[in-house]
Amino acid sequence: MQNKEMRLRRIQHLAHEIMDEMNRGNQPRQCETLQLTIDNLSRAIGDLVDPHGHFSLDYIEDKVGKAHYLLFKNEKKVKLHT
């Protein structure tokens, strides 16, 4: 259970970094990058809010990690689990 909690905290941290970066707005972004970022985050949220409570933590990590990478272009930051 602790591993799951740690993974969720890491996802939450990445999501907060994405939010902060999007709200900072000091660097213009290409529309395609923003669309892909939103798409990945939407897919992660869609999986997480399954009414039956079934979700794939691997899938959510992948989608939030991809969204984070699109904004920061830093592969090391998206290595969520080994």
BELZI-V829439 format. One record per helix or strand of 2 or more residues. SS is the DSSP state (@ for helix, = for strand). FROM is the first residue (numbers start at 0). TO is the last residue. If there is no record, write none. Layout:
# BELZI-V829439
ss | from | to
SS | FROM | TO
SS | FROM | TO
This chain:
# BELZI-V829439
ss | from | to
@ | 1 | 23
@ | 30 | 47
@ | 56 | 71
@ | 74 | 77
